[in-house]
């Protein structure tokens, strides 16, 4: 696929971390975030079903941004970069992600 985004072309626009409400976390990712943030998982996750036993989604802010998305003078960064989930590490991972990133990032 053409126009692949890399760290060299990332504009720190944060578009990949906004209105992306279903970041599912596995046990390894949960543990990494707990260790990094020193927060219990219930503070940064929502249950995927009626209980947390059904799995965990990363919480979002009221505006739809990732809970850990930081903004500084219009530039965005990850507040848990070292412990971020695999989907965040590998983003964009499919054609929809590539299209969204290319169409919405800062030019």
VOMAR-232201 format. One line per 2 residues: for each residue x, y, z of N, C-alpha, C. Coordinates in pm, whole numbers, plus 50000, padded with zeros to 5 digits. Atoms other than C-alpha are relative to their C-alpha. Layout:
X:Y:Z:X:Y:Z:X:Y:Z ~ ...
END
This chain:
50084:49881:50000:50000:50000:50000:50088:50124:50000 ~ 49924:49877:50012:50124:50347:49915:49974:50091:50121
50013:49899:49894:50171:50639:50159:50001:49941:50140 ~ 49992:50057:49866:50264:50423:50455:50057:50103:50096
49958:49904:49899:50304:50627:50770:50110:49937:50084 ~ 49894:50048:49913:50624:50588:50968:50031:50108:50101
49963:49900:49901:50780:50768:51260:50060:50123:49934 ~ 49943:49887:50072:50952:50987:51001:49893:50093:49945
50104:49916:50059:50623:51110:50859:49891:50036:50101 ~ 50102:49968:49900:50417:51120:51179:50009:50148:50036
50007:49857:49971:50304:51475:51245:49957:50030:50143 ~ 50044:49984:49861:50206:51418:51610:49866:50070:50009
50132:49936:50002:49853:51522:51519:49902:49931:50095 ~ 50084:50071:49906:49702:51260:51750:49872:49944:49940
50124:50047:50062:49434:51165:51497:49977:49852:50028 ~ 50013:50144:49974:49504:50797:51563:49953:49971:50141
50037:50017:49858:49428:50848:51934:49870:50072:50035 ~ 50124:49926:49978:49104:51040:51889:49885:49925:49936
50119:50070:50049:48760:50885:51849:50032:49857:49955 ~ 49965:50140:50023:48908:50534:51858:49962:49927:50128
50050:50037:49868:48690:50401:52141:50020:49856:50046 ~ 49995:50140:49959:48757:50028:52139:50140:49942:49991
49866:50055:49990:49119:49964:52225:49995:49890:50105 ~ 50007:50116:49911:49105:49614:52369:50139:49971:50055
49873:50026:49935:49378:49533:52619:50008:49856:50049 ~ 49981:50135:49949:49516:49188:52692:50072:50007:50136
49942:50005:49865:49663:49078:53024:50141:50059:50005 ~ 49864:49946:50003:50022:49161:52927:49998:50153:49990
50011:49855:50017:49921:49511:52815:49948:50066:50128 ~ 50054:49948:49875:49717:49566:53131:50107:50009:50107
49893:50003:49899:50009:49466:53352:50105:50107:49970 ~ 49902:49898:50038:50249:49689:53157:49950:50140:50035
50057:49868:49968:50015:49988:53195:49988:50021:50151 ~ 50006:49988:49853:49959:49918:53565:50138:50032:50056
49864:49977:49951:50335:49903:53625:50050:50139:49963 ~ 49951:49870:50048:50403:50215:53418:49929:50116:50069
50078:49888:49946:50121:50432:53553:49985:49996:50152 ~ 50022:50023:49856:50109:50288:53908:49852:50016:50036
50145:49993:49982:49730:50287:53863:49943:49860:49989 ~ 50067:50128:50023:49501:49987:53907:49924:50006:49868
50061:50004:50133:49351:49876:53576:49859:50056:49995 ~ 50137:49947:49999:48999:49977:53681:49997:50152:49983
49995:49855:50018:49113:50342:53671:50020:50041:49855 ~ 49974:49961:50139:49216:50334:53305:49928:49911:49899
50074:50087:50091:48981:50069:53162:49851:50003:50027 ~ 50144:50025:49988:48613:50004:53102:49980:49853:49967
50025:50141:50034:48469:49652:53098:49944:49986:49859 ~ 50049:50027:50135:48400:49502:52756:49858:49945:50002
50134:50056:49984:48082:49339:52886:49944:50046:50133 ~ 50059:49963:49872:47877:49346:53204:50102:50008:50114
49897:49996:49894:48193:49283:53412:50138:50006:49937 ~ 49862:49998:50048:48568:49322:53383:50048:49861:49961
49963:50137:50038:48588:48942:53358:49979:49976:49851 ~ 50026:50013:50144:48460:48988:53000:50111:50064:49916
49891:49933:50071:48774:49187:52909:50001:50149:50029 ~ 49977:49859:49970:48899:49545:52913:50021:50083:49874
49973:49897:50100:48883:49847:52684:50070:50115:50070 ~ 49936:49881:49947:49109:50146:52738:49897:50111:50008
50095:49891:49985:48907:50438:52872:50033:50115:49905 ~ 49983:49878:50078:48854:50750:52666:49947:50117:50082
50050:49877:49938:48796:51108:52773:49861:50028:49945 ~ 50136:49967:50046:48451:51263:52731:49997:50041:49853
49996:49956:50139:48560:51409:52395:50040:49889:49904 ~ 49965:50112:50084:48660:51064:52265:50149:49974:49988
49855:50019:50004:49037:51109:52301:50041:49888:50095 ~ 49943:50099:49911:49245:50831:52453:50029:50066:50135
49975:49951:49865:49277:50872:52828:50143:50051:50017 ~ 49859:49965:49984:49656:50898:52790:50054:50094:49894
49955:49906:50103:49667:51138:52493:50030:50134:50065 ~ 49959:49870:49946:49856:51455:52585:50012:50099:49886
49994:49894:50100:49842:51786:52400:50085:50113:50054 ~ 49915:49887:49963:50100:52064:52404:50012:50090:49878
49996:49902:50109:50047:52366:52177:49966:49939:49864 ~ 50045:50058:50126:49866:52162:51912:50073:49875:49957
49929:50125:50028:50109:51869:51917:49960:49898:50103 ~ 50050:50106:49913:49997:51539:52062:50108:49896:50024
49908:50107:49967:50191:51267:52236:49931:49901:50093 ~ 50054:50106:49916:50129:50946:52424:50062:50009:50139
49953:49992:49863:50152:50971:52801:50051:49869:50055 ~ 49954:50133:49957:50225:50598:52826:50076:49932:49886
49937:50048:50122:50436:50559:52512:50077:49869:50020 ~ 49917:50117:49974:50675:50305:52664:49916:49876:50031
50087:50111:49960:50383:50087:52784:49874:49991:49915 ~ 50122:49994:50082:50131:50152:52505:49962:49862:49948
50055:50126:50049:49910:49873:52373:50057:49966:49862 ~ 49949:50046:50130:50010:49666:52071:49932:50070:49883
50068:49933:50111:49744:49825:51850:50056:50140:49980 ~ 49941:49867:50009:49898:50163:51929:50142:49993:49944
49864:50019:50051:50252:50036:51864:50000:49974:49850 ~ 50003:50044:50138:50150:49893:51529:49914:50086:49908
50092:49918:50078:49904:50160:51412:50076:50072:49890 ~ 50124:50054:50053:49803:50189:51133:50019:49855:49954
49986:50143:50025:49739:49816:51091:49913:49947:49886 ~ 50082:50048:50112:49479:49797:50816:49971:50116:49906
50025:49898:50102:49362:49984:50508:49918:50116:50053 ~ 50081:49894:49941:49098:50177:50704:50087:50095:50082
49911:49917:49919:49366:50301:50947:50090:50086:49912 ~ 49913:49923:50091:49602:50402:50663:49923:50117:49940
50081:49897:50063:49323:50594:50492:49967:50112:50099 ~ 50034:49902:49897:49210:50767:50813:50119:50089:50034
49879:49925:49965:49565:50868:50901:50041:50094:49888 ~ 49958:49916:50114:49655:50993:50553:49905:50115:49972
50098:49896:50030:49332:51191:50513:49990:50105:50111 ~ 50027:49909:49888:49329:51351:50857:50122:50058:50068
49882:49947:49932:49685:51410:50964:50038:50137:49947 ~ 49954:49868:50038:49848:51750:50948:50089:49985:49878
49919:50008:50124:49996:51810:50605:50122:50087:50010
END
